[in-house]
Amino acid sequence: EVHCNDPDRPIKYIRLNLTVTELVAVEGPHPSTVTWLGESSPNPATPNTAIRFSLGRAGHARLAIYDVQGREVARLLDGTRPAGEQTAAWNGRDQNQQPVPSGVYFYRLEAEGRSFSRRLVMTR
């Protein structure tokens, strides 16, 4: 499907047949060697959610949940982790194991001297 500025046919469909004849190395980091922070799932959380992330190399990582005022609500991990894709679960509870109220929260991954943040919504 190709979108274009032709007022008579704003969407055109093109059939492609692709044949791979040889594999070619692609320069740049391999996907498993990249540090990233994914979306939480489900989002909105009701109250459990899983947060996907990946570390480009083994080392210290910290993943925490924050409220809209920037206060740490829960720390999901804080220690040495292996390289590669991983998942951390949050049960919708704070550090004292009390359920957090419905609302907007942020989660932040700190690893390899970098910080990644995303938003999630808690519904009860």
Helices and strands as residue ranges (DSSP letters): E 2-3, E 11-12, G 31-33, E 36-41, E 49-55, E 59-66, E 72-81, E 84-90, E 103-111, E 114-122
